[in-house]
Amino acid sequence: AAAPAAPAPPILLVAMLLAAGCGAGSTGSSAPQSDALRGIPAHALAVVQIDLDRGSAAWRAAETVGARFPHWNRLVAEVHGSLDAPSGGTRYDRDIAPWLGSSAAIAVTGVNVTDTAHPLDVVASVDVTDTAKLEAELKAHEGRRIADYHGAAQYHDTRGNTYAAVSGHTLLLANTLATLHSGEDALRGAAPRLSSDRTFRSAMAQL
């Protein structure tokens, strides 16, 4: 089930919507273990892994199953239309697709019911193909550059009070700075990451 989050900037919204019917236009198969999972801490409570490669076996299987449902094609067309429509000056085809990689992951990493502003800690990790285009997009949409974190460029969107970091070919997004740092620590190997957890790897292998 999807977890509620604070109002998000266009890029974070795209990360959340990618599971609903869009994705990168690359071809070929994707590895079972997404590179994006490297940015998910081992203490994650729930995680959704998203394959953005429309040429992969997973996408073909999903499309085959979806086609059995009435109005499936219309639903997919509506999702594509909403992503391609201008949103705050952002267009998916022009501003998002050029830097988007082939996989993403979204995780809930903590729960604090006493914190009404952030009852859930949420982090998203997205593969990036063009870092320069991504950083230009972040700056163009109220992404204020803040101090780097162990070499990773960090941004703060004050409108949605969300945080982003660009490290190598990975974009990390979170609803708090501490949650962002936990993802960055996992990504750079300074803290345990979910993709290295033996139990998680065993479960994914069975799936």
WOPE-V178138 format. One record per residue. RES is the residue in one small letter. D_FIRST is the distance of its C-alpha to the first C-alpha in whole Angstrom. Layout:
RES,D_FIRST
RES,D_FIRST
This chain:
a,0
a,4
a,6
p,10
a,13
a,16
p,18
a,18
p,21
p,21
i,21
l,18
l,16
v,17
a,16
m,12
l,14
l,15
a,12
a,13
g,17
c,19
g,20
a,24
g,26
s,28
t,29
g,29
s,26
s,24
a,24
p,21
q,21
s,20
d,23
a,20
l,19
r,22
g,21
i,18
p,19
a,20
h,18
a,15
l,12
a,9
v,10
v,9
q,13
i,14
d,17
l,19
d,22
r,23
g,26
s,24
a,24
a,20
w,20
r,23
a,21
a,18
e,21
t,22
v,20
g,19
a,22
r,23
f,21
p,23
h,23
w,21
n,23
r,23
l,20
v,20
a,23
e,22
v,19
h,22
g,24
s,22
l,22
d,25
a,26
p,28
s,25
g,27
g,30
t,27
r,27
y,25
d,27
r,30
d,28
i,25
a,26
p,29
w,27
l,24
g,24
s,22
s,19
a,17
a,14
i,12
a,11
v,11
t,14
g,15
v,15
n,18
v,18
t,21
d,21
t,20
a,20
h,18
p,16
l,13
d,15
v,13
v,15
a,15
s,18
v,19
d,23
v,26
t,29
d,31
t,31
a,33
k,32
l,28
e,30
a,32
e,29
l,28
k,31
a,32
h,29
e,30
g,29
r,31
r,32
i,32
a,34
d,33
y,31
h,33
g,34
a,31
a,31
q,29
y,28
h,27
d,26
t,27
r,26
g,22
n,23
t,21
y,23
a,23
a,25
v,27
s,28
g,30
h,28
t,24
l,23
l,21
l,19
a,18
n,18
t,21
l,24
a,24
t,20
l,22
h,24
s,22
g,21
e,25
d,26
a,24
l,25
r,28
g,29
a,29
a,27
p,25
r,22
l,19
s,21
s,24
d,22
r,24
t,21
f,19
r,21
s,22
a,19
m,18
a,22
q,21
l,18
